C-alpha cells in the first residue's frame, strides 16, 4: 500500500502543470509570495504594466481571453452570464483525479478589479484534498511607484495526508499562471 501511495505522489508531481516549468527567467519586475497557514494557502503576485488599462481589463474579464490564458485544464466552460458577472466551470483530469470547479467572476470597472469566488467543486478522489473555499482577484492598481497588475488567490482545503503535495502543486501553478498572464497581456495589449 505504501508503494502505491508513493507511486501516486510521484505521478502527480510529474504530471502537475507547475512541475519543471518554473524555469522561466526570473524577472526582477515580477514579485510573488506563497504562504501557508494550516490548510489555507494564499498567493499574491504583481508586475508593472505600461499597457492600455482598458485592454488589460478586457483581457482579465472576457471569457474568450480567459480560455486562452488558462493552462492546465481540460476544458473551460461558460455556465451563466449576466451584465457584470459570469460563472465558469474548469474541468481537470490528471491520472486518478477528475475534478470540476465552478467560479463566479465579477467585474468592477470603477475599481479596476475582477474578483472570483468558488461556488462549486466536485471530484472523484478521496485521497487528494478537496478545496473547501477559494477566492481571489485580478486588479490594476496605481501608486507612487507606477501602475501594477496584481493577482491574488486564497484557498482552503480539507486536511488530508497529501495536502503537502497539493500545496506544492498549487504554488507551482500559481507562479506559472502569473507569468502566463503577464506574457498574454504583453502580447495582447499595446
Number of C-alpha atoms within 10 A of each C-alpha: 6 7 8 9 12 11 12 15 16 13 14 19 17 12 15 19 21 21 17 12 12 14 9 9 6 10 9 7 9 15 15 15 13 19 12 13 8 9 17 18 18 21 19 19 20 22 19 18 20 12 14 13 17 11 13 22 21 16 20 21 22 14 18 13 15 16 15 13 18 15 15 17 15 12 14 21 13 14 12 11 13 8 7 12 17 19 20 21 20 19 18 17 14 15 10 13 14 13 17 18 17 21 20 19 22 19 22 14 14 6 10 15 21 21 21 23 19 20 16 15 17 13 17 12 12 9 14 20 21 20 20 15 16 19 18 19 19 21 22 20 17 12 7 5 7 10 16 16 23 20 23 21 19 18 20 19 19 14 15 14 11 13 18 13 16 20 21 15 18 20 20 18 19 23 21 20 20 23 19 16 19 19 12 16 22 15 9 14 16 11
